[in-house]
Amino acid sequence: MDDALRILEDELQSGLSRIRAATSLEELEAAQVAAIGRRSAYSEVQRSLGKMPDDERRVVGKRANEVRAELEAALAEVGLALDERAEAVSLEADRVDVSLPGRRLRAGSLHPLTITEYEIVDTFVSMGYRVAEGPEIETDWYNFTALNIPADHPARSMKDSLYVDIPGMLLRTETSAVQIHTMESQEPPVFIIAPGRVFRRETTDATHSPIFHQIEGLAVDEGITFSDLKGTLEAFAKAMFGQDLRVRMVPSYFPFVEPGAQVDVSCFKCGGRGCRVCGNGWIEILGAGMVHPAVLENVGYDSERYTGFAFGMGLERVAMLRYGIPDIRLFYEGDVRFLSQFGRVT
């Protein structure tokens, strides 16, 4: 019995020394294992209790419980102190110096297509036009028939247009359909600008995309002439590309206008002398013409009384020309290195 009591006293003192000397939770855990772990001298004494006489077992067992209680109390005390110390270190590491200046978030900017669209729309709104919108899924009537596009026109085939699972419905191939919606809903005069997404079965490359953006314009009233169209587009081109720009209109064909024209501007790189950008000094920017009488009749307008003009341009093309962007795919990739070059903040 005396040996067992001596061992318990020795283990109590050595255990308290180890516990109080611990400087980390890992060291405290090691001290606990050494003091009261399964292989400790304390545990050996506990296992020997069954072999002792009853009177000795009561004395040694009581002292063993007292030793364990003291060691566990010391473990709890030191453990709490170490937890508080670790928390203090962590808080100090995370401390924020409120006297330091804050970090400014980098300001975002509008997408170059959005910037270009706003500038085009602002130009025409200043001339008295209003913005009109329409659905991106259209019927055959609004996308083709009402625009005087015949039933055998190649644009109607599935090789060029993207049809949906609803019979007679497709993703609009041009925003000209908005013109039909607008004319059906109001009497002349009509002066609208219609920006929006369009969809075509295109192969993606540096200048083509199956999804892109167009801006259509329409003016219908009594006495509108081709001269009005030319003056309007000249004002637009000079506002977008510079007052020194020259504008020419070359005959072209579109089913919904007659006569039709391709609108070119003098190259703003070389001034019209000819360079690798333009080739011959001129750059095509849009198509236009006088609204075909059949289109006016399709919406219930009197083509003998009213005339009008329409024009349409690819937003990506205008932006590429305006900013010297060589590849249309840059608009859609979301590369911050590209987008950060356009500094117009929202």
ChimeraX attribute file (.defattr): number of C-alpha atoms within 10 A of each C-alpha:
attribute: neighborCount
match mode: 1-to-1
recipient: residues
	/A:1	15
	/A:2	9
	/A:3	9
	/A:4	21
	/A:5	16
	/A:6	11
	/A:7	16
	/A:8	24
	/A:9	16
	/A:10	14
	/A:11	21
	/A:12	20
	/A:13	14
	/A:14	14
	/A:15	25
	/A:16	20
	/A:17	13
	/A:18	17
	/A:19	26
	/A:20	15
	/A:21	13
	/A:22	18
	/A:23	14
	/A:24	16
	/A:25	16
	/A:26	10
	/A:27	14
	/A:28	21
	/A:29	15
	/A:30	15
	/A:31	22
	/A:32	20
	/A:33	14
	/A:34	19
	/A:35	25
	/A:36	20
	/A:37	14
	/A:38	12
	/A:39	11
	/A:40	14
	/A:41	18
	/A:42	24
	/A:43	15
	/A:44	16
	/A:45	19
	/A:46	16
	/A:47	11
	/A:48	13
	/A:49	18
	/A:50	10
	/A:51	9
	/A:52	12
	/A:53	10
	/A:54	10
	/A:55	9
	/A:56	15
	/A:57	17
	/A:58	13
	/A:59	12
	/A:60	21
	/A:61	17
	/A:62	11
	/A:63	16
	/A:64	23
	/A:65	12
	/A:66	14
	/A:67	20
	/A:68	18
	/A:69	12
	/A:70	15
	/A:71	21
	/A:72	17
	/A:73	13
	/A:74	18
	/A:75	22
	/A:76	14
	/A:77	13
	/A:78	20
	/A:79	20
	/A:80	13
	/A:81	15
	/A:82	17
	/A:83	13
	/A:84	12
	/A:85	14
	/A:86	14
	/A:87	12
	/A:88	12
	/A:89	12
	/A:90	11
	/A:91	11
	/A:92	10
	/A:93	9
	/A:94	9
	/A:95	9
	/A:96	9
	/A:97	8
	/A:98	7
	/A:99	6
	/A:100	7
	/A:101	7
	/A:102	8
	/A:103	6
	/A:104	6
	/A:105	6
	/A:106	6
	/A:107	10
	/A:108	14
	/A:109	16
	/A:110	15
	/A:111	21
	/A:112	21
	/A:113	18
	/A:114	13
	/A:115	17
	/A:116	20
	/A:117	21
	/A:118	12
	/A:119	14
	/A:120	20
	/A:121	20
	/A:122	15
	/A:123	17
	/A:124	20
	/A:125	15
	/A:126	9
	/A:127	13
	/A:128	11
	/A:129	19
	/A:130	16
	/A:131	15
	/A:132	17
	/A:133	16
	/A:134	18
	/A:135	14
	/A:136	18
	/A:137	17
	/A:138	20
	/A:139	19
	/A:140	19
	/A:141	16
	/A:142	19
	/A:143	24
	/A:144	23
	/A:145	15
	/A:146	22
	/A:147	24
	/A:148	20
	/A:149	18
	/A:150	13
	/A:151	12
	/A:152	8
	/A:153	10
	/A:154	12
	/A:155	15
	/A:156	19
	/A:157	12
	/A:158	12
	/A:159	11
	/A:160	15
	/A:161	19
	/A:162	18
	/A:163	20
	/A:164	12
	/A:165	7
	/A:166	8
	/A:167	9
	/A:168	11
	/A:169	17
	/A:170	21
	/A:171	20
	/A:172	27
	/A:173	26
	/A:174	24
	/A:175	28
	/A:176	26
	/A:177	25
	/A:178	27
	/A:179	27
	/A:180	21
	/A:181	17
	/A:182	19
	/A:183	20
	/A:184	14
	/A:185	8
	/A:186	11
	/A:187	13
	/A:188	14
	/A:189	14
	/A:190	16
	/A:191	23
	/A:192	24
	/A:193	25
	/A:194	23
	/A:195	27
	/A:196	21
	/A:197	18
	/A:198	19
	/A:199	21
	/A:200	21
	/A:201	14
	/A:202	13
	/A:203	10
	/A:204	12
	/A:205	11
	/A:206	12
	/A:207	13
	/A:208	16
	/A:209	18
	/A:210	16
	/A:211	14
	/A:212	20
	/A:213	19
	/A:214	21
	/A:215	22
	/A:216	26
	/A:217	25
	/A:218	25
	/A:219	22
	/A:220	23
	/A:221	16
	/A:222	13
	/A:223	10
	/A:224	15
	/A:225	14
	/A:226	15
	/A:227	9
	/A:228	14
	/A:229	19
	/A:230	19
	/A:231	12
	/A:232	13
	/A:233	20
	/A:234	19
	/A:235	16
	/A:236	17
	/A:237	21
	/A:238	15
	/A:239	14
	/A:240	16
	/A:241	17
	/A:242	12
	/A:243	12
	/A:244	10
	/A:245	17
	/A:246	18
	/A:247	20
	/A:248	16
	/A:249	18
	/A:250	12
	/A:251	12
	/A:252	15
	/A:253	14
	/A:254	18
	/A:255	17
	/A:256	24
	/A:257	24
	/A:258	17
	/A:259	17
	/A:260	24
	/A:261	21
	/A:262	18
	/A:263	25
	/A:264	19
	/A:265	23
	/A:266	22
	/A:267	24
	/A:268	20
	/A:269	15
	/A:270	16
	/A:271	15
	/A:272	18
	/A:273	14
	/A:274	15
	/A:275	14
	/A:276	9
	/A:277	15
	/A:278	18
	/A:279	13
	/A:280	14
	/A:281	19
	/A:282	23
	/A:283	19
	/A:284	20
	/A:285	17
	/A:286	21
	/A:287	23
	/A:288	30
	/A:289	26
	/A:290	23
	/A:291	26
	/A:292	22
	/A:293	19
	/A:294	18
	/A:295	22
	/A:296	24
	/A:297	13
	/A:298	18
	/A:299	19
	/A:300	12
	/A:301	20
	/A:302	12
	/A:303	17
	/A:304	10
	/A:305	9
	/A:306	17
	/A:307	23
	/A:308	27
	/A:309	25
	/A:310	24
	/A:311	24
	/A:312	21
	/A:313	21
	/A:314	20
	/A:315	23
	/A:316	24
	/A:317	20
	/A:318	22
	/A:319	19
	/A:320	18
	/A:321	18
	/A:322	13
	/A:323	11
	/A:324	11
	/A:325	17
	/A:326	11
	/A:327	13
	/A:328	19
	/A:329	16
	/A:330	13
	/A:331	18
	/A:332	12
	/A:333	10
	/A:334	11
	/A:335	10
	/A:336	9
	/A:337	8
	/A:338	14
	/A:339	17
	/A:340	15
	/A:341	11
	/A:342	15
	/A:343	14
	/A:344	13
	/A:345	10
	/A:346	9
